[in-house]
């Protein structure tokens, strides 16, 4: 096989044997559960699933060689007149990329008949990682953590809305909040969702109604490494499919922006996952010195990473509620056990001290949220930053303050381009592409409410 296939030519014999045995194990599982289709799934820059369904008889071949997909499916649309990104040309953008499955993520989907899914990494046809791939960027940052002797323990908390199927009233399309969900009366839907998600790889710790009509809140069980983003990615697609079975529509998009919080609760541990390095001691309500460095890094890079945390004009609207005056920015604040702050330090519960990054929106890509949080926090640790240092940096520069949150997406994009640390961590190729894509979206944005309602189906 290695002589015929250039993709596996560089693999050692033991690695090949492990690969083939893993494939055979999955094929046996598929035969037992009568799986007819496998969804080879990747994530685009908006956090939306892009996939190809493959009949099970081709699984062995595709697991080795990967699945081809047009590059534009994942990188989406740039301004056709934009010639600034010299690494992208018509040939490059319209070529194929290869989805290479991570077989450890193979799961049978309980809510879809005879179908399984596997999460994929994106590669060029020459075998190089796609530099705009959110999963690749997150894995790279987790590798940086490991090289420095750390590991990340984290979990997302999502707020979203459940609506009934849209109805046409007086020639207008209207979506009504699902009031029965607000009161947790539809237990069948909730039970199928939580149980199904567990078997699909997303371990839900709690599920509750929230303050708004049809608004729900979901919290995942904390996990090490990339699993937090994987769970969020699985949930974002899965809840829409489960909701559809019950004639509901699940949406992470809100025109007002108040219903789409996507907080990332996280803590830094030693590389073996044995000790929470944010905890100053048992029962002590204070961050450790290392934790203070990490938090200072988050504050120092808040302006830059905010456009990755809240990547649309709508999901930035909650920022403005902290400002009673007409301002261009608001200050990112932190406090102990205060949910109104951008960074809420929690010292209660059996999991030790955690920092809740509340800048993030549920409309954001979870892999990019994870990667940006690590990049900012790790810089604070490496430089030994303290809050006072961040304040001094603010006084010395005439530009946007590092710990401020721009209310306009355009200003946040400027801050991202100027932040050399985040640019280097996430890759200049990705940053240039992301900024160009967002500028094109802003140029073509239609502010009518009907368009925004349609977005609810997709985001």
C-alpha positions in Angstrom: 0.0 0.0 0.0 2.8 2.4 0.8 4.3 1.9 -2.6 1.1 2.8 -4.4 -0.1 5.6 -2.2 2.0 8.8 -1.9 -0.2 9.9 1.1 1.0 7.0 3.3 4.5 6.6 1.8 6.2 8.5 4.7 4.5 6.5 7.4 6.3 3.8 9.3 5.2 0.2 9.4 3.8 0.3 12.9 1.9 3.5 12.1 0.4 1.9 9.1 -0.7 -1.1 11.0 -2.3 1.0 13.7 -4.1 3.0 11.0 -5.4 -0.1 9.2 -6.5 -1.8 12.5 -8.3 1.4 13.5 -10.1 1.5 10.2 -11.1 -2.2 10.5 -12.4 -1.6 14.1 -14.6 1.2 12.8 -15.8 -0.9 9.9 -16.9 -3.6 12.3 -18.8 -1.1 14.4 -20.5 0.2 11.3 -21.5 -3.3 10.3 -23.0 -4.0 13.7 -25.0 -0.7 13.7 -25.9 -0.9 10.0 -24.3 2.4 9.2 -24.9 3.2 5.5 -23.3 6.7 5.3 -20.3 8.5 6.9 -20.2 12.3 7.1 -16.7 13.6 6.6 -17.0 17.0 8.4 -15.0 20.1 8.7 -15.6 23.6 10.0 -15.6 26.9 8.0 -14.5 30.2 9.4 -18.0 31.0 10.6 -18.1 27.8 12.7 -20.6 26.2 10.3 -20.3 22.5 9.4 -19.2 21.7 5.8 -19.3 18.0 5.0 -19.5 15.3 2.3 -21.5 12.1 2.9 -19.8 9.0 1.7 -21.5 5.5 1.4 -20.0 3.1 3.9 -18.6 0.9 1.2 -16.1 3.6 0.4 -15.1 4.4 4.0 -11.9 2.4 3.9 -10.6 4.2 0.8 -11.6 7.6 2.0 -10.2 7.1 5.5 -6.8 6.6 3.9 -6.8 9.0 1.0 -9.2 11.6 2.4 -12.1 13.3 0.7 -11.7 16.1 -1.9 -13.7 19.3 -1.4 -13.5 22.8 -3.1 -11.4 25.1 -1.1 -14.0 27.9 -1.4 -16.4 25.8 0.8 -14.2 26.4 3.8 -12.6 29.7 3.1 -15.9 31.2 1.8 -16.1 34.4 -0.3 -13.6 37.2 -0.7 -14.1 40.3 -2.7 -13.3 39.2 -6.3 -11.6 42.6 -6.9 -9.4 42.2 -3.9 -5.8 41.6 -5.1 -4.1 42.4 -1.8 -3.8 38.7 -0.7 -1.2 37.5 -3.1 -1.2 34.0 -1.7 -4.8 33.6 -3.0 -5.4 33.7 -6.7 -8.2 32.3 -8.8 -6.5 29.0 -9.3 -5.6 28.6 -5.6 -9.0 29.6 -4.3 -11.0 27.4 -6.7 -8.8 24.3 -6.3 -9.6 21.3 -4.1 -8.4 20.6 -0.6 -8.4 17.2 1.1 -10.4 16.4 4.2 -8.3 14.0 6.2 -10.4 12.2 8.9 -9.3 12.2 12.6 -10.5 8.6 13.2 -10.6 9.2 17.0 -13.6 11.5 16.4 -15.7 8.8 14.6 -19.2 8.7 16.2 -22.5 7.3 15.1 -25.2 10.0 15.1 -28.2 8.9 17.2 -30.5 11.5 15.7 -29.9 10.6 12.1 -30.7 7.2 10.6 -27.8 4.9 9.6 -25.3 7.8 9.6 -22.0 8.4 11.3 -19.6 11.3 11.3 -15.9 12.0 11.6 -14.2 15.3 12.1 -11.5 16.1 9.5 -8.4 18.2 9.2 -7.9 20.2 6.0 -4.9 19.8 3.8 -3.8 21.0 0.4 -3.4 18.4 -2.3 0.4 18.5 -1.7 -0.2 17.4 1.9 0.4 20.8 3.7 -2.1 21.9 6.4 -4.5 24.6 5.3 -3.3 27.7 7.1 -6.8 29.1 7.3 -8.2 26.0 9.0 -9.6 26.9 12.5 -8.9 23.3 13.8 -5.3 23.4 12.6 -4.8 26.8 14.3 -6.3 25.6 17.6 -4.2 22.4 17.6 -1.1 24.5 16.9 -1.8 26.7 20.0 -2.5 23.7 22.2 0.9 22.3 21.0 2.5 25.6 22.1 0.9 25.2 25.5 2.3 21.6 25.8 5.8 22.8 24.8 5.7 25.2 27.7 4.6 22.5 30.1 0.9 23.4 30.3 -2.5 21.9 29.3 -5.8 23.6 29.0 -9.0 22.5 30.8 -12.0 24.2 29.4 -15.7 24.2 28.4 -18.1 26.4 26.5 -21.4 27.7 27.8 -23.8 28.6 25.0 -27.0 30.7 24.9 -29.2 30.3 21.9 -32.9 30.5 20.9 -35.4 27.8 20.0 -38.2 28.9 17.7 -41.2 27.3 16.2 -41.2 26.7 12.4 -41.8 30.1 10.6 -45.3 31.1 9.7 -46.5 33.5 7.1 -48.7 36.2 8.7 -50.1 39.0 6.5 -47.5 38.2 3.9 -44.7 38.5 6.5 -42.5 35.6 7.6 -42.6 35.4 11.4 -40.8 33.1 13.8 -42.4 32.6 17.2 -40.3 31.6 20.3 -41.1 28.1 21.4 -42.7 29.0 24.8 -43.0 25.3 25.8 -39.2 25.0 25.7 -38.9 28.1 28.0 -40.7 26.2 30.7 -38.8 22.9 30.0 -42.1 21.2 29.2 -40.9 19.4 26.2 -38.9 16.8 28.0 -38.8 14.4 25.1 -36.9 16.9 23.0 -34.5 17.8 25.8 -33.8 14.2 26.8 -33.1 13.0 23.2 -30.9 16.0 22.7 -28.7 15.5 25.8 -28.5 11.7 25.5 -27.8 11.9 21.7 -25.1 14.5 22.2 -23.3 12.3 24.7 -23.0 9.5 22.3 -22.0 11.9 19.5 -19.1 13.2 21.7 -20.6 16.3 23.3 -20.9 15.9 27.0 -23.6 18.2 28.3 -23.3 19.1 32.0 -26.5 21.2 32.3 -29.4 22.5 30.1 -31.8 25.1 31.2 -34.2 27.8 30.1 -32.8 31.4 30.3 -34.3 34.9 30.6 -35.6 35.6 27.1 -38.5 34.0 25.2 -37.4 30.7 23.7 -33.8 31.3 25.1 -31.8 28.3 26.4 -28.5 27.9 28.0 -26.2 24.8 27.6 -23.0 24.1 29.6 -20.6 21.4 28.6 -18.5 19.3 31.0 -14.9 20.6 31.0 -12.3 18.6 29.1 -8.6 18.9 28.2 -7.2 19.9 24.9 -9.2 20.4 21.8 -12.3 18.5 23.1 -14.0 21.7 24.3 -14.1 23.0 20.7 -15.0 19.6 19.3 -18.0 19.4 21.7 -19.2 22.9 20.7 -18.8 22.1 17.0 -20.8 18.9 17.4 -23.5 20.6 19.4 -23.9 23.6 16.9 -24.8 21.2 14.1 -26.5 18.5 16.1 -29.1 20.7 17.9 -30.3 22.1 14.6 -30.9 18.5 13.3 -32.6 17.3 16.5 -34.7 20.5 16.7 -35.9 20.0 13.2 -37.3 16.6 14.1 -39.6 18.3 16.7 -40.6 21.2 14.3 -38.3 23.7 16.0 -35.6 25.9 14.7 -32.4 26.4 16.8 -30.4 29.6 16.2 -27.2 31.0 17.6 -27.9 34.3 15.8 -29.8 37.1 17.4 -30.5 40.4 15.8 -30.3 42.2 19.1 -27.1 40.2 20.1 -28.3 39.6 23.7 -29.2 36.0 23.3 -26.0 34.6 21.9 -23.4 34.5 24.6 -20.8 31.8 24.1 -18.5 32.0 27.2 -15.4 29.9 27.5 -14.6 28.8 31.0 -11.0 27.6 31.3 -8.1 26.9 33.6 -4.4 26.2 33.1 -3.1 22.8 34.3 0.3 21.1 34.4 1.1 19.0 31.3 -0.1 15.8 33.0 -3.5 17.4 33.9 -2.9 16.8 37.7 -2.9 20.3 39.1 -4.9 23.4 38.4 -2.3 26.2 38.1 -4.8 29.0 38.5 -5.7 27.9 42.1 -3.7 29.7 44.8 -4.7 27.1 47.3 -7.6 25.0 48.6 -10.4 27.3 49.6 -8.5 30.5 48.7 -10.5 32.9 46.6 -7.6 34.3 44.6 -5.8 33.7 41.4 -2.3 32.3 41.5 0.6 34.4 40.2 0.6 32.3 37.0 -3.2 32.9 36.8 -2.7 36.7 37.1 -0.1 36.6 34.3 -2.6 34.7 32.1 -5.4 37.1 32.9 -3.1 40.0 32.2 -2.4 38.6 28.8 -6.1 38.3 28.0 -6.5 42.0 29.0 -3.5 43.1 27.0 -4.9 41.6 23.8 -8.6 42.1 24.3 -8.9 44.7 21.5 -7.3 42.4 19.0 -9.0 39.1 19.9 -12.5 40.6 20.3 -13.2 40.4 16.5 -12.5 36.6 16.7 -14.7 36.3 19.8 -17.6 38.4 18.3 -17.1 38.3 14.5 -20.4 40.0 13.4 -21.9 43.4 13.9 -24.9 41.9 15.7 -23.0 39.8 18.2 -21.0 42.9 19.3 -24.1 44.7 20.4 -23.9 43.3 24.0 -20.6 45.1 24.5 -22.4 48.5 24.3 -24.7 47.7 27.2 -21.7 48.3 29.5 -21.4 51.8 28.2 -24.2 54.4 29.1 -22.4 57.1 27.0 -21.8 57.2 23.3 -18.3 55.8 23.0 -16.2 54.0 20.5 -14.9 51.5 23.0 -15.7 50.0 26.5 -13.1 48.8 29.0 -12.7 45.1 29.5 -13.0 44.5 33.2 -12.4 41.5 35.4 -13.6 40.6 38.9 -14.2 37.6 41.2 -17.6 36.0 40.7 -19.1 38.8 38.7 -21.0 37.8 35.6 -21.1 41.4 34.3 -17.3 41.4 33.6 -15.5 40.5 30.4 -13.4 38.1 32.4 -15.1 36.5 35.4 -12.8 34.7 37.8 -14.6 31.8 39.6 -13.1 30.3 42.7 -16.1 28.1 43.7 -17.1 24.6 42.9 -15.0 21.4 42.9 -13.1 22.2 39.8 -10.8 24.8 41.2 -10.3 28.4 40.0 -11.3 29.1 36.4 -11.5 32.2 34.2 -14.7 32.7 32.2 -14.0 34.5 29.0 -17.3 36.3 28.4 -16.2 38.3 25.4 -17.2 35.4 23.2 -20.4 35.1 21.2 -22.1 31.8 20.4 -21.9 32.9 16.7 -18.1 32.7 16.9 -16.0 29.7 15.7 -15.2 27.7 18.9 -11.8 26.6 17.5 -10.8 30.3 17.0 -12.1 31.3 20.4 -10.0 28.5 22.0 -6.9 29.5 19.9 -7.2 33.2 20.6 -7.7 32.7 24.3 -4.5 30.5 24.5 -2.4 32.9 22.4 -3.3 35.9 24.5 -3.0 34.1 27.9 0.2 32.4 27.0 1.8 35.7 26.0 1.0 37.0 29.4 2.6 34.0 31.1 5.8 34.2 28.9 6.2 38.0 29.5 5.2 37.7 33.2 2.6 40.4 32.7 0.7 42.0 35.5 -2.3 44.3 35.5 -0.2 47.3 36.2 2.0 46.5 33.2 -1.1 46.5 31.0 -2.2 49.9 32.3 1.3 51.3 31.6 1.2 50.0 28.1 -2.1 51.8 27.6 -0.6 55.1 28.8 2.4 54.9 26.5 0.5 54.3 23.3 -1.8 56.7 21.5 -3.5 53.9 19.7 -6.5 51.8 20.9 -6.0 50.7 24.5 -5.1 47.0 24.7 -7.7 46.2 27.4 -10.5 48.1 25.6 -13.3 46.5 23.5 -14.0 48.3 20.2 -17.8 48.5 19.7 -17.3 48.6 15.9 -16.1 45.5 14.1 -14.0 47.7 11.8 -11.9 49.0 14.7 -11.4 45.5 16.2 -10.1 44.4 12.8 -7.5 47.2 12.8 -6.5 46.2 16.4 -6.0 42.6 15.2 -3.8 43.7 12.3 -1.6 45.7 14.6 -1.2 43.0 17.3 2.0 41.3 16.3 1.8 38.7 19.0 -1.7 37.4 18.0 -0.8 37.7 14.3 2.3 35.5 14.8 0.5 33.0 17.0 -2.5 32.4 14.7 -0.5 32.9 11.5 -0.2 36.0 9.2 -1.9 34.0 6.4 -5.0 33.4 8.5 -5.1 37.0 9.9 -4.9 38.6 6.4 -7.6 36.3 5.1 -9.9 36.8 8.0 -9.6 40.5 7.9 -10.2 40.7 4.2 -13.2 38.4 4.5 -14.7 40.5 7.3 -14.2 43.8 5.4 -16.0 42.3 2.4 -18.9 41.2 4.6 -19.1 44.7 6.1 -19.1 46.3 2.6 -21.9 44.1 1.4 -23.9 43.9 4.6 -27.7 44.4 4.3 -29.3 45.6 7.5 -32.9 44.7 6.7 -34.4 42.5 9.4 -35.7 39.9 7.0 -32.2 39.0 5.9 -31.1 38.8 9.6 -34.0 36.4 10.4 -32.8 34.1 7.6 -29.3 34.0 9.1 -30.9 32.4 12.1 -31.2 29.2 10.2 -27.6 29.0 9.3 -25.6 30.4 12.2 
